[in-house]
Amino acid sequence: HGGEEERKQKREEFGIVLEANLRLKSLETEMQRYEAEVATLMHELGGREPEALRASLEEVRRRSMELEKHRSFRQGELATTHAAVNALEVELASPLYATVNERHREAVVKHESAAYAAKDLGRYHLQLDKALMRFHTLKIGEVNKSVKELWQRVYRGRDIEYICIRSDTEDAESDGGAAAAQQEMGRAMKSYNYRVNMICGDAEMEMRGRCSAGQRVLASLIIRLALADSFCSDCGVIALDEPTTNLDSANIRGLAEAFAGIIEARRGHPRFQLVLITHDEVFVNHLCQLQVSDWYYHLRKDEQGCSKIERRDIRLLAG
């Protein structure tokens, strides 16, 4: 009986040892499997150390928290924006903005129409300016032709063959902004500088400061007559006050002959009228001899100092 218990005890101990060995083998197998998994994971991680992975994980978690805070902040902003959009939609639905598209379209149409009109006006202005320049050149030629003929008919000196009008064209000065606008519209603001030149042979020079008082007076009269001849065809009234001032006797006679020629040429014109105011009896005598008029008006003061105007026969003055 004692031997049997001993064997039973040995079997139990053997069973315990056997179970321990089996469990050890199972644990070793499981450990090998885990080691293989760890090796596989380490290979997939590129050989990085676990501590580095933990640090990277912490950094990723921290970054995730920051992004979450940023997301929450942006969501709040988005909610505020949605509220503002809703308020604007309500405002746009109000009567003030109900027809804003139509009004905007009308404003755009008006603006574009005004821009095209401004461009067209700029082109028309440019063409008009060119036409005026051509007209100016034509009229200056006509005036100079008349001035030359009258000067050669009236002037008795030999130092000046004839006179003429010269003009220089300059662009008007303006600010940079205004100049840019004018250039965009095609406008060309110009100013004209006129001067009177005297010609003798091949020499031509300006009369200012180089001629006598009589020559200046004669040039002024002749230019006025030429301008009237070119521009006053429908309103031919010429009024001259003391036209013989500073003129010598030869030029006075030449001026009288020029007036006689003008009167004779315009005698049949219904709108021509020449008014001469003078105290020069010599000049009046020349006009009488040339028979330019049938009568004249004589202005005098009576004994009481009152002005009297009398119409007299010009033949009596000549006599």
C-alpha positions, 0 to 999 in steps of 0.5 A: 500500500505504501508503494502504490501511494509513492508511485501515485505521487510520482505520477502526479509529479511527473504530470505536473512537470509534463504540463509545465514543460508543455506550457513552457513549449507553448510560451516559447512558441508564442514568444518566437511568434511575437519576436517574429512579429516584432521583427516584422514591425521593426522592419516595416518601421525602417529600423527606428527605435521604439523611443523615437517612435514614442516621441514621434507619436507624442508629437503627432498627438500634440499636432492633432490637438492643435489642429483640433483647436484650429478646427474648432476656431475655424468652425466658430468663424464659419458659423459667424460668416454664415450668420453674416451671409444670412443677414446680407441675404435678408438685406439684399431681399429688401426693396433697396436692392431688389432691382440692383441688377437692372440698375447696375446694367443701366449704369454700365450702359450709360457709362459705356455710352458716355465713353464711346461718345467721348471717344467720338467727340475726341475724333470729331474735335481732332478732325475739326481742329485739322479743318480749322488749321486748313481754313486758318492756312487758307485765310492767312494766305488770303490776308497776306495777299491783300496785305501785300497788294495794299502795302505796295499800293499805299507805301511810298518808301523803298525800304520795305517791299511788302509786309506779311503775317506769320503765325506759329502754332504751339501746344498749350501747356497743361498739367500731366493729368489733363494732358493725359486726358486730352491725349486719350480723347484725341484733343490737341489744344493749340495756341497761335503766336502771330507777328508782322514781318517786313520783306525787302528782297530776300531779307525778312525780319519782324517789324516790332522794334525795327519800324517807325511810328508811321510804318506801324500805323500804316501796317495796322491800317492795312492789316485791318483792311485786309482782315475786313476784306477776308472775314467781313464779306457779309458785314462790311463795316470798317471804322477808322479813327484818325487813320493818318496819325504819324504818316507823312504826306506821301503815305497819306496820299497813298492811303487815300488812293487805297481807300478810293480803290476799296470804295470803288471795288465795294461800291456795288456791295449793299452791306459795305460801309466805311467810316472815317474820323479825321482832323487831317484836312490834307487827307480829306482833300485827297479823298475829295479829289478822288471823288470817293463820296458825295457828302460827309458829316461835319462835327463842330461846337456852336457858341454855347459849346454844344456839338453840332453835326451837319451833312455837307456836300463834299464838293464844297469842301474840295472847292 
